[in-house]
Amino acid sequence: MRLAISIVLFIIFKTLQCNRPLPAPPLPPHYFLKHLLAFSGVFFCNGVMYHKAKLSFGRKFFGFSKILIQETPITKGQFSMTVQRSQCRMSSCFLQVRHQCKISKPECFAIVYISLNINKYLRNKKNIYKSYNLGVQDLARHYKGQRLFCFNKTTLSFKRKFE
């Protein structure tokens, strides 16, 4: 009796196991590259590679801007960033750079917005696997829309007292 029950359970188990769908095969690596867009470039400050900048990626859609990727690291002045292509399709993308190039006060920093005109680049099928190279960006020059922010030492100490 036990042998018959174990045989029946074994047969049921095998039929259930055979009817289970097979796992999907892994996607080829070039599949992911079609949906990603890589940026690269170099930051300089007065002719010297500048690695102290903080880089963020954002997009502007109908006048509203939103930061999508916060402050990626920059090594030896060179940066590279990967985003999804769908984030850049219907809107204008920009890079936000926070830096202290040519600013003597340690409590001050400048914010620069570098617009990325990549719609034509995205439409070209030859550029699917290439990185969008921004080239050399010299932070010592004045960019359009550049803003300077300074934190006053008294306001910083005032905030610390009441936190």
N, C-alpha and C positions, 0 to 999 in steps of 0.2 A: 504494500500500500504506500509506504513512504517512498519507495523507488518510483512508483507511478506518478506521485505528486511532484517529486523533484524533476522527473522527465518533462512533465507538462509545464512546470514553471520555467524550466530551461528553454523549452521551445517558445514559450510566450516571450521570454526575455530576449531571445535571439531575433524573433520577428520584430519586436519593438526597436531593437537596436539597428536592424537593417533598414527600417523605414524612416529613421531619423535623417534629416537632411545633412549633407556634408558641409563642413565649414567652408566659408568663402576663401578662395586662394588669396594670398597677400597681393596688394596692389603693387605694380612696378614703381620704382622710385621716380621716374619721369612724370607719373601721374600727379604727384604732389607739386612738382615744379611748375606745372601749367597753372596752378591756382595760387601760386605765391609770386610776389614781386620783391626783389632785393634792391636796396639802395646802398651805394657806397660812395665814399669821398674822403677828402683830407681837409682838416682845419689847420690854418696857419694864423699866427699873430706876429706881425712885423717880420715876416720871412722865416719864422721858427715854428716848427710843428707844435700845435697847441692841444694838450690833452686834458685840460681842466674844464672843458665845456660840458654841459649836460644837454642831451639831445632828446627831443620828444617828437612823435609823429601825430599829426592831426588832420582833420578834414573839415572843410567848410561846405555847408549844404544850405542853400537858401538864406545866406546871411548868418547862420548860426555856426559857430566853430566848436569843435569837440576834440579833445586830446584822446587818442586811442591807445597809444603806447607811451608810457611814462619813462623818461630819462634812461636811455640805454647807455652802457659804458663806452667810453672812447679810449682806445689804447694807442699810444704814441702818435696822436693826432689823426689816426685813421678810424673811420667808423663804418659799420655795415649794419643794416637793419632789414628784416624780412617782414612783410605784411601780406595780407590776403589781397588778391587783385580786385575782388568784389568791393573792397572798401574804397577803391580809387576810381571806380567806373563813372558814377553819375555825379561826382562832386569834385571840387578842386582840393587837392591835398597840399599840405605844407609841413615843413620841418620847423620846430620851435627850438632855438638854440639859446641857452642861458650861459653867459660867459662873463669873465672879468678882464678881458683883454683891453689894455690901455686904460684901465680904471685903477687908480692908486688907492682908493679907500676899500678896505676889506669888507665893509658892510654894504657895499653897492655892487650891483650886477646889471648887465644889459640883457634884454631879450630881443632876439632877432627872429623874424619870420621869413623863411625862404620858401617861396611858392614853387611847387613842382608841377610843371606843365607836361603831364605824361599821358594825356588822352591819345595823342597821335602815336606815342610810343607803345601804348597798350594795343592799339588797333593793328599794328604791324605784326604779322604772324612770325616773322624772323626773330623777333625779340622775346619769344616765349621763355627761352632758357637763359637769357642774358640778364646781367645786373644793370640797373639804371645808375650810371655813373654821374655824380654831381661834379666831379673834378675837384679842383682846389678852391676852397672858400677862405678868403682872408678876412678874419674877424676884425682886423684893425680898421678897415674901411667902413664907411657909414652905409647901412642898409636902409632901404625905404621902410618906414614903419617901425624903426628900431626905437625901443623905449628903455629908459634908465630907471632903475628902482634902487632906493636906498632905505635901509633900516636905521632909524635913529637909535643911538645907544640908550637914551632915556626911555623910549617906548619899549625897547627890549627888556630893560630892567623893570619897568612898570608892569609888563605882562608877567614876568616871573614872580613878582611879589604876590599877585592876586590869583595865580593858578593853583 
